[in-house]
Amino acid sequence: MSFISIQAFFSSLQSFAKHYWQFTIAVLTLLTVLLLQWTDFAGAARWTMGAISLVLTLPLLYRMWQDILSGRYGIDILAATAIISAVLLGEEWAAIIVVIMLAGGEALEDYAGRRAQSELRALLARAPIMARVVHGDSIIETKVQDVKVGDILEIRSGDIVPVDAKITEGSASVDESSLTGESLPQFKKIGDIVLSGSIVIDSLIRVQVLHVAADSQYQQIIKLVQQASETQSPFVRMADRYSIPFTVIAYAIALSVWLISGDPIRFLEVIVVATPCPLLLAAPIALISGMSRASRYGIIVKTGAALEKLAAIQTVAFDKTGTLTHGTPTVDQISAMQGFDAAEVLQYAATIEKGSNHILADAIVNEAKRRKVELLNAVGIKETTGHGMAAKVGKAHIIVGHYNFMEISKVAIPKNFDPETIQQTATYVAVNHKLAGVISFTDKLRSESKVTLNALGRLGIKHVLMLSGDNEAAAKSIADQLGIDEFKAHLLPEDKLRIIKTLPNQPVAFVGDGVNDAPVLTAADVGIALGAKGSTAASESADLVIMNDDLSYVAKAINIAKETFAIARHSIFIGIGLSVGLMLIYATGKFSPVSGALIQEVVDVVVIFNALRAHTDKKFIV
């Protein structure tokens, strides 16, 4: 064996001991005891086992005390009782085996967590580091952090796209599976967007940088994944909700056999098989496995608590534009009035909206480009979230936004104009407080919207509704096409917040994608953002971010959550059932405490492997 191999071996041992120090100490103690037994130091062996067992119980007692201080009650008391009772009754072998069982259980939990998070770790490891920047006729390799917006990059076959960019030369098949969960390559041509973290498969392309590395898609995913992996869930101690009845049953059986037999060893025999490892391990292993399974589909779950709430969802509320519809509306019609013409209305609207990230703003600016309308200079731009924008263009004061924004701004409306006649999503344009025109839009339903709603019904979601800032007619048209019985229109962000909080069937999930959705994504029990094409604000506010721009992944996420927590509960009930059965068997007094401690390890393994099923895909057709 070479020196490097020996060094790597000892490095691995050091890492193992660091992560599993309690388990390491317990095993070393056991080996020491066996050595002492063989050398006729049986008394010293017993004292060593007893002392080490009590010392390794101190972290357990500390956790119990912390739980009490925070108003929680756990089931660590059973494990502590088993260890201390075994030492006091001279059953040091049973004590050290229980200690090894507990420490080994924690080691198995940690191992399972590391295994289940392999997709998340792989995602972090693939972060782009370098980029090839085109400078005239030369190519310079530059750190990805130093790439600037507007730079031209060359990306070759097999390269990871370093930053979000637009193709300016060439075409290629691109693997976006690590971002969106979509396994099939996507063909990209000139003008298409390539996201950082995707892989160019079969060609050389040149691209223009749209976002610096920190603002690019891959770094946003890494940020979300790190947040998810660092956040602890209250559900990790799911078994605590079953702890009181389980503890009462364990003590009742143990004390009863002690009182009946008069032998305290009978108490220990029962308590040893009542140790709570299976209950403590089932939930966190299933939880981590479920979050990892979701990440394979590009569904980033930020916290375990969010996954727990998602499994219990009764109501799903959808935003309309960009969520149930494609979110890429185009200008359908421009109606001018009060002396203005359509070209002026479009020019003023596009001038103000060119700096906005709202989806309708993009449609207006694109229409102005298509018609080759010259944009002017706007000063003093002020955006009122959920309402619209206002600015000075030359000597004119321009207001662009919803109809209610016109009313709030005291815009003069022609007497013969009835907003109820506008049957589509619309933006209103006012010049010097006179309504100058209305820009109406058309938007198509997502092809997966209908099947997603059907899938939610199969998953037991009792209540589905649509919340929209659009007018009544536009919202009703979409609701009718999808068969949604309940919808609300003309909503501002604060209206959506109020509705979400007062819905009868709680908990509620809200699905949206835009910056205007950020407040309600935060307020909902579970906020779900379609983040691949949505805003950073929405992604940061949401509890779940779906990287694939596909609404059906909402149903997939809910299905994963439900299966994860069904498996967690199933694993806990298996642990409870086996432990209660063993308590009744060992209450007969026919089996030693040592054998009880050993057989409890078998129960641990059964529960752990059952909980790991949450990491396995099951067929679910949306």
SVG drawing of the C-alpha trace seen along z (x, -y; Angstrom):
<svg xmlns="http://www.w3.org/2000/svg" viewBox="-72 -70 76 88">
<polyline fill="none" stroke="black" stroke-width="0.4" points="0.0,0.0 1.5,-3.4 2.0,-6.3 -0.8,-8.2 -3.2,-5.3 -2.3,-5.0 -2.8,-8.8 -6.2,-8.6 -7.2,-5.7 -6.4,-7.6 -8.0,-10.7 -11.2,-8.7 -11.0,-7.3 -10.6,-10.8 -13.6,-12.0 -15.7,-9.0 -14.7,-9.6 -15.6,-13.3 -19.1,-12.6 -19.8,-9.6 -17.8,-10.2 -20.3,-8.7 -20.6,-5.6 -16.8,-5.4 -16.3,-5.7 -19.0,-3.1 -17.4,-0.6 -13.9,-1.2 -15.2,-0.7 -16.8,2.6 -13.5,3.7 -11.6,2.7 -14.1,4.5 -13.7,7.7 -9.9,7.4 -10.3,7.0 -12.5,10.0 -9.9,12.1 -7.3,10.9 -9.3,11.8 -10.1,8.2 -13.9,8.7 -14.5,6.2 -12.6,3.5 -14.5,4.4 -17.9,3.9 -16.8,0.6 -15.5,-0.6 -18.8,0.2 -20.9,-1.4 -18.8,-4.6 -18.7,-5.1 -22.4,-4.3 -23.2,-7.0 -20.8,-9.5 -22.3,-9.0 -25.8,-9.4 -25.0,-13.0 -25.7,-14.5 -29.0,-12.6 -29.9,-14.2 -28.8,-17.6 -31.2,-17.3 -34.0,-16.3 -33.4,-19.4 -33.3,-21.6 -36.6,-20.1 -38.2,-20.8 -36.9,-24.4 -38.5,-24.9 -41.8,-23.5 -41.4,-20.2 -41.6,-16.6 -39.7,-13.9 -39.1,-10.2 -35.4,-10.3 -36.4,-9.7 -37.0,-6.0 -33.4,-5.6 -32.0,-7.4 -34.0,-5.3 -32.8,-2.1 -29.1,-3.0 -29.2,-4.3 -31.3,-1.4 -29.0,1.1 -25.9,-0.4 -27.6,-0.6 -28.9,3.0 -25.5,4.3 -26.4,5.1 -23.5,3.1 -23.6,5.2 -27.2,4.2 -26.2,0.5 -23.3,0.4 -25.4,2.2 -28.2,-0.4 -25.6,-3.2 -24.2,-1.6 -27.7,-1.2 -28.5,-4.9 -25.2,-6.1 -25.4,-3.6 -28.9,-4.8 -27.7,-8.4 -24.8,-7.2 -27.3,-5.4 -29.5,-8.5 -26.6,-10.6 -25.5,-8.1 -29.1,-7.9 -29.2,-11.7 -26.0,-11.9 -27.1,-9.3 -30.5,-10.9 -28.9,-14.4 -26.5,-13.1 -28.4,-14.9 -28.2,-18.2 -24.4,-17.8 -23.9,-16.9 -25.7,-20.1 -23.4,-22.2 -20.3,-20.4 -21.2,-21.3 -21.2,-25.0 -19.4,-26.7 -16.0,-28.2 -14.5,-29.5 -15.9,-31.2 -14.3,-31.8 -14.7,-35.5 -14.4,-36.6 -12.1,-39.7 -11.8,-40.4 -10.0,-37.5 -8.8,-36.0 -10.5,-33.9 -9.6,-34.6 -10.5,-32.2 -11.9,-34.3 -13.3,-33.5 -17.1,-33.3 -17.5,-36.0 -15.6,-38.4 -18.0,-38.0 -20.0,-41.2 -23.4,-41.8 -23.0,-42.2 -19.8,-40.1 -19.6,-37.6 -18.8,-34.1 -17.8,-31.0 -19.3,-27.8 -18.0,-24.5 -19.5,-21.0 -19.5,-19.5 -19.2,-22.9 -21.4,-24.0 -23.1,-27.3 -21.5,-29.7 -24.1,-32.5 -27.5,-33.2 -27.1,-34.3 -28.7,-34.7 -27.3,-32.8 -25.8,-35.2 -24.1,-32.6 -24.7,-28.9 -27.2,-26.4 -27.0,-23.4 -28.8,-20.8 -28.7,-21.7 -29.1,-19.5 -31.2,-21.3 -31.9,-18.3 -30.0,-19.6 -32.1,-22.7 -35.6,-21.6 -35.7,-17.9 -36.4,-17.6 -34.4,-14.6 -34.7,-15.3 -32.2,-17.8 -33.6,-21.1 -32.7,-22.6 -31.5,-26.2 -31.0,-28.6 -30.0,-32.2 -32.1,-34.4 -32.9,-31.7 -31.9,-31.9 -29.5,-29.4 -29.5,-29.1 -26.4,-28.8 -25.8,-25.2 -27.1,-23.7 -24.7,-21.7 -24.1,-22.3 -24.2,-18.8 -23.2,-18.8 -21.9,-22.1 -20.1,-25.4 -22.1,-28.5 -21.5,-32.1 -23.7,-33.9 -24.2,-37.4 -24.3,-37.6 -27.7,-38.6 -26.9,-38.3 -23.7,-38.2 -22.9,-35.0 -24.5,-36.0 -27.8,-36.7 -27.9,-33.8 -30.2,-30.8 -27.7,-28.3 -26.5,-30.4 -30.1,-31.1 -30.7,-27.3 -27.5,-26.8 -28.7,-29.5 -32.1,-27.7 -30.5,-24.3 -28.1,-25.5 -31.1,-27.1 -33.0,-23.9 -30.2,-21.7 -29.3,-24.1 -32.9,-24.6 -34.1,-22.2 -37.7,-21.1 -39.9,-20.7 -41.1,-17.5 -37.7,-15.9 -39.1,-15.1 -42.4,-13.9 -42.3,-10.9 -42.6,-13.3 -46.4,-13.7 -46.7,-9.9 -44.2,-10.1 -46.6,-10.6 -48.9,-7.6 -45.9,-5.4 -44.0,-6.4 -47.0,-5.8 -47.5,-2.4 -43.8,-1.5 -43.7,-2.6 -47.1,-1.0 -45.9,2.4 -42.5,2.2 -43.7,1.0 -46.5,3.6 -44.2,6.6 -41.8,5.2 -44.6,4.8 -46.1,8.2 -42.7,10.1 -40.9,7.9 -37.8,8.2 -36.4,4.8 -34.6,6.7 -38.1,7.3 -38.5,3.5 -35.2,3.3 -36.1,6.1 -39.2,4.2 -37.6,0.7 -34.6,1.9 -36.9,3.0 -38.9,-0.3 -35.9,-2.5 -37.2,-5.0 -34.6,-4.7 -37.1,-3.5 -39.4,-6.4 -36.7,-9.0 -35.1,-7.8 -38.2,-7.2 -39.3,-10.8 -36.0,-12.6 -34.8,-9.8 -38.1,-9.9 -38.1,-13.7 -34.5,-14.0 -35.3,-11.2 -38.4,-13.0 -36.7,-16.3 -33.9,-14.7 -36.5,-12.8 -38.2,-16.2 -34.9,-17.8 -34.4,-15.2 -37.4,-16.8 -36.1,-20.3 -38.4,-20.9 -36.4,-22.7 -38.1,-22.3 -36.6,-24.9 -37.6,-23.4 -38.9,-20.1 -41.8,-22.0 -42.9,-23.2 -43.0,-19.6 -45.0,-18.6 -47.6,-21.3 -47.7,-20.5 -48.7,-16.9 -51.6,-18.3 -52.8,-20.9 -56.6,-21.2 -56.8,-24.2 -54.6,-25.2 -55.0,-28.8 -53.5,-29.7 -52.5,-33.0 -53.7,-33.3 -51.2,-35.1 -48.0,-33.1 -49.3,-30.3 -52.5,-28.8 -51.7,-30.6 -48.4,-30.6 -47.6,-34.0 -46.3,-35.3 -49.2,-37.6 -49.1,-39.5 -50.8,-42.8 -54.1,-42.0 -55.7,-45.5 -54.9,-49.1 -58.0,-51.4 -57.2,-55.1 -59.6,-57.9 -59.9,-61.6 -57.8,-62.8 -54.9,-60.3 -54.0,-57.7 -52.8,-54.1 -49.2,-54.8 -49.0,-57.5 -50.7,-55.2 -48.2,-52.4 -45.2,-54.8 -46.0,-56.3 -46.8,-52.9 -43.6,-51.2 -41.4,-54.2 -42.5,-53.8 -42.7,-50.0 -39.3,-49.3 -37.7,-49.2 -40.4,-46.9 -40.1,-43.2 -43.9,-42.6 -45.0,-40.2 -47.4,-42.6 -44.7,-45.2 -42.6,-42.8 -45.6,-42.4 -46.0,-46.1 -42.3,-46.7 -42.1,-43.8 -45.1,-45.2 -43.4,-48.6 -40.3,-47.0 -42.4,-45.0 -44.1,-48.2 -40.7,-50.1 -42.1,-52.7 -39.4,-55.0 -39.2,-55.0 -38.7,-58.3 -37.0,-59.3 -38.9,-58.9 -37.9,-60.6 -39.1,-60.1 -40.5,-56.6 -42.5,-55.4 -44.0,-51.9 -46.8,-51.1 -46.8,-47.3 -50.0,-45.7 -51.3,-49.0 -49.1,-50.4 -46.4,-53.0 -46.2,-56.7 -43.5,-59.0 -42.8,-62.2 -42.2,-61.9 -41.2,-65.2 -43.9,-67.6 -46.5,-64.9 -47.4,-63.1 -48.0,-59.4 -49.8,-56.8 -49.9,-53.1 -51.7,-50.4 -54.9,-48.8 -58.3,-50.5 -58.5,-51.0 -55.1,-52.8 -56.7,-55.3 -59.5,-55.9 -57.0,-56.3 -55.0,-58.7 -58.1,-60.7 -57.8,-60.2 -60.6,-61.7 -62.6,-58.8 -64.9,-59.5 -68.5,-59.3 -69.3,-56.8 -66.5,-54.4 -67.5,-51.3 -64.6,-49.2 -66.9,-46.2 -66.9,-46.0 -63.2,-45.1 -63.3,-41.3 -59.6,-40.7 -56.6,-41.4 -55.9,-45.1 -53.5,-47.9 -54.8,-51.5 -52.8,-54.5 -53.4,-58.1 -51.7,-61.3 -52.0,-64.4 -54.7,-62.7 -56.8,-61.9 -57.5,-58.3 -55.7,-58.1 -56.2,-54.4 -56.5,-50.8 -54.1,-48.1 -55.7,-44.6 -53.8,-41.3 -54.3,-37.7 -52.8,-34.8 -53.2,-31.1 -53.8,-28.4 -51.0,-26.1 -51.6,-22.7 -50.9,-21.1 -53.3,-23.3 -56.4,-21.1 -54.6,-17.8 -52.9,-19.4 -56.2,-20.3 -57.5,-16.8 -54.5,-15.3 -55.0,-17.6 -58.5,-16.1 -57.1,-12.6 -54.7,-13.6 -57.6,-14.7 -57.3,-18.4 -60.8,-19.6 -60.8,-23.2 -59.2,-24.9 -59.6,-28.6 -58.0,-31.2 -56.9,-34.7 -56.3,-37.3 -55.6,-41.0 -57.4,-41.0 -60.9,-42.1 -63.9,-39.9 -64.5,-38.9 -60.9,-37.9 -60.7,-35.9 -64.1,-34.2 -63.0,-33.1 -60.0,-31.2 -61.9,-29.8 -64.7,-28.5 -62.1,-26.8 -60.5,-25.0 -63.7,-24.2 -62.7,-26.2 -65.9,-27.1 -64.4,-29.8 -62.3,-32.7 -61.7,-36.3 -60.8,-39.1 -59.7,-42.8 -57.4,-41.7 -54.5,-43.7 -51.7,-41.9 -53.3,-42.9 -56.6,-41.5 -55.0,-38.1 -53.4,-38.1 -56.8,-38.7 -58.5,-36.0 -55.7,-33.4 -55.9,-34.0 -59.7,-33.6 -60.3,-30.6 -62.3,-27.9 -60.3,-24.8 -56.8,-25.3 -53.9,-24.8 -53.6,-26.6 -50.9,-26.5 -50.6,-29.4 -49.0,-28.9 -47.6,-32.0 -44.6,-33.2 -44.4,-37.0 -43.0,-39.7 -46.5,-40.8 -47.0,-37.3 -44.2,-37.6 -46.4,-38.8 -49.0,-36.1 -46.4,-33.4 -45.0,-34.4 -48.3,-34.5 -49.7,-31.2 -49.1,-28.1 -47.0,-26.8 -45.9,-29.2 -45.0,-27.5 -43.1,-29.5 -42.7,-28.5 -39.1,-29.8 -37.4,-28.8 -39.0,-31.7 -40.3,-33.7 -38.9,-36.5 -36.2,-36.3 -38.5,-37.9 -41.1,-35.2 -38.5,-32.4 -37.1,-33.9 -40.5,-34.3 -41.8,-30.8 -41.4,-27.6 -41.0,-25.5 -39.4,-26.6 -40.2,-24.6 -37.4,-25.1 -39.2,-23.5 -41.7,-25.9 -44.4,-23.2 -47.5,-23.5 -47.9,-19.7 -44.9,-19.7 -47.2,-21.2 -49.2,-18.0 -45.9,-16.0 -44.6,-18.0 -47.8,-17.4 -47.8,-13.7 -44.1,-13.4 -45.0,-15.2 -48.0,-13.0 -46.0,-9.8 -43.1,-11.0 -45.2,-11.6 -47.3,-8.5 -44.0,-6.5 -42.8,-8.5 -46.0,-7.7 -45.9,-4.1 -42.3,-3.7 -43.2,-5.2 -46.2,-2.9 -44.0,0.1 -41.5,-1.0 -44.3,-1.5 -45.9,1.9 -42.7,3.8 -41.6,2.1 -44.9,2.7 -44.9,6.4 -41.4,6.8 -42.3,5.2 -45.1,7.7 -42.8,10.6 -40.0,9.4 -42.6,8.8 -42.7,12.6 -39.2,12.5 -37.9,15.3 -35.4,13.1 -32.3,11.2 -31.9,7.4 -28.9,8.0 -30.9,9.9 -33.5,7.2 -30.9,4.5 -29.6,6.6 -33.0,7.3 -33.9,3.6 -31.1,3.1 -33.0,5.3 -36.1,3.1 -33.9,0.0 -32.8,1.5 -36.3,2.4 -37.6,-1.1 -34.7,-2.8 -35.0,-0.8 -38.7,-1.4 -38.2,-5.1 -35.7,-5.1 -38.6,-4.1 -39.4,-7.8 -36.4,-8.3 -37.8,-5.8 -39.9,-7.0 -43.4,-5.7 -45.6,-5.9 -47.8,-8.9 -49.4,-10.1 -50.4,-13.8"/>
</svg>
